[in-house]
Amino acid sequence: GDWWTVGHYTEVADDSKADIFTPLGADIHDNNQKYDFGTFYASKTFFDPIRTRQVLFGWVNYGCVGTDWTGIQTFPRAVTLDPADSSKIRSFPIEEITVLRLSPLAGRTDVIVAPGETITLAQGTQLDVSINVTSTDALFTLRSLVSADGKRAQ
């Protein structure tokens, strides 16, 4: 995965000299963190002046059987400093991608699931899943891309 760090950036007016980045720690590696875990790489960011936000996108390794390509571009994410701890970041998919969603395949509210019970809400190879859990003592597992018997990933 790619890394980021917090610091101060100073533009130098003299074009013959480089701008200056000063990390908050003594070393740029003291306060850095990963954007993402897994196969996320080659990240790029830009500032969106219309919505006054920083946008991040990158690539993930994704092998597609029968093709010679192995990567796919990620959905863009809005990146902000965490209001509770400005040495950390938060990222969320940008709101514009909601227009890519179709009508929900399945929608359930007020579902009560007994311990050990399994429910199937939707099937497919590309699902956008949104789960809201209101219980503070809930423990649940979300399984995706499993075989019909639920035992192995496809």
C-alpha positions in Angstrom: 0.0 0.0 0.0 0.9 3.7 -0.3 1.9 5.9 2.6 1.1 9.4 3.7 2.5 11.8 6.3 1.4 15.1 8.0 3.5 18.2 7.9 3.8 21.8 6.6 4.4 22.7 2.9 6.0 26.0 2.1 6.1 27.4 -1.4 9.3 29.2 -2.2 8.9 32.3 -4.4 12.4 31.9 -5.9 11.9 29.5 -8.9 15.5 28.5 -8.7 14.9 26.9 -5.3 12.8 23.9 -4.3 9.6 24.2 -2.2 10.0 22.9 1.4 8.1 20.1 3.1 8.6 19.8 6.9 7.2 16.6 8.5 5.7 16.9 12.0 8.1 14.3 13.3 11.9 14.6 13.1 11.9 12.1 10.2 9.4 11.8 7.4 8.9 8.2 8.5 8.0 9.0 12.2 4.4 9.9 11.6 3.4 8.2 8.4 0.5 5.8 7.9 -0.8 3.6 5.1 -3.7 5.0 2.9 -5.0 1.5 2.5 -3.9 -2.1 3.1 -3.8 -4.9 0.6 -2.8 -4.3 -3.0 -3.5 -0.6 -3.2 -0.7 1.2 -5.1 0.3 4.1 -7.4 -2.0 6.6 -5.6 -2.6 10.1 -6.9 -4.4 13.0 -5.3 -5.7 16.3 -6.6 -7.6 19.3 -5.1 -11.2 19.8 -6.3 -11.7 23.6 -6.0 -15.4 23.4 -6.7 -16.2 21.2 -3.7 -13.1 22.3 -1.8 -11.8 18.7 -1.1 -8.8 16.5 -1.7 -9.6 13.5 -3.9 -7.5 10.3 -3.9 -7.5 7.4 -6.3 -5.1 4.6 -7.1 -4.8 1.1 -8.5 -5.3 -2.4 -7.0 -4.1 -5.7 -8.3 -6.9 -7.6 -9.8 -6.3 -10.6 -12.0 -9.0 -11.3 -14.5 -9.0 -14.9 -15.9 -8.6 -15.0 -19.6 -7.0 -11.6 -20.0 -3.5 -10.2 -19.8 -4.2 -7.3 -17.5 -3.9 -7.4 -13.7 -5.0 -4.1 -12.3 -8.0 -1.9 -11.9 -8.5 1.8 -10.9 -10.2 2.4 -7.6 -13.2 4.6 -7.0 -12.1 8.1 -6.1 -12.2 9.0 -2.3 -12.5 12.3 -0.5 -9.7 12.6 2.0 -9.8 14.7 5.1 -8.0 15.0 8.4 -9.7 13.2 11.2 -11.4 16.0 13.4 -10.6 13.9 16.5 -6.9 13.5 15.7 -5.4 15.7 13.0 -2.4 13.4 12.6 -4.7 10.8 11.0 -6.8 10.9 7.8 -10.3 9.6 6.9 -11.4 8.7 3.4 -14.8 8.0 2.0 -16.0 7.3 -1.6 -16.9 10.6 -3.3 -20.7 11.2 -3.3 -20.8 11.4 -7.1 -20.4 7.6 -7.4 -23.9 7.1 -6.0 -25.3 7.7 -9.5 -23.7 4.4 -10.5 -25.9 2.5 -8.2 -29.1 0.8 -9.5 -32.2 0.2 -7.5 -31.5 -2.0 -4.5 -31.6 -5.7 -5.2 -32.6 -6.4 -1.6 -33.6 -4.1 1.2 -34.5 -5.3 4.7 -35.1 -3.3 7.8 -35.6 -4.4 11.4 -34.1 -7.8 10.7 -33.6 -9.9 13.8 -31.1 -12.8 13.2 -30.8 -15.6 15.7 -27.3 -16.7 16.8 -25.9 -19.0 14.1 -28.6 -18.1 11.6 -27.6 -17.2 8.1 -29.6 -14.9 5.7 -28.9 -14.3 2.0 -29.7 -10.8 0.8 -28.3 -10.8 -2.8 -26.1 -12.7 -5.1 -23.8 -11.4 -7.8 -20.1 -10.7 -8.6 -20.3 -6.9 -8.1 -22.3 -5.8 -5.1 -22.4 -2.5 -3.2 -23.3 -3.5 0.3 -24.5 -1.0 3.0 -25.1 -2.3 6.5 -26.4 -0.2 9.4 -26.2 -2.0 12.8 -28.0 -0.2 15.6 -27.2 -2.6 18.4 -24.1 -1.8 20.5 -23.4 -5.4 21.3 -23.8 -6.9 17.8 -21.3 -9.3 16.4 -21.8 -10.3 12.8 -19.9 -11.7 9.8 -20.3 -10.5 6.2 -19.2 -13.2 3.7 -18.9 -12.5 0.1 -17.8 -14.5 -3.0 -18.4 -17.9 -1.4 -19.5 -21.2 -3.0 -23.1 -22.3 -2.9 -22.4 -24.4 0.2 -20.8 -21.3 1.9 -17.4 -23.0 2.5 -14.9 -21.5 0.0 -14.2 -18.3 -1.9 -14.8 -18.5 -5.7 
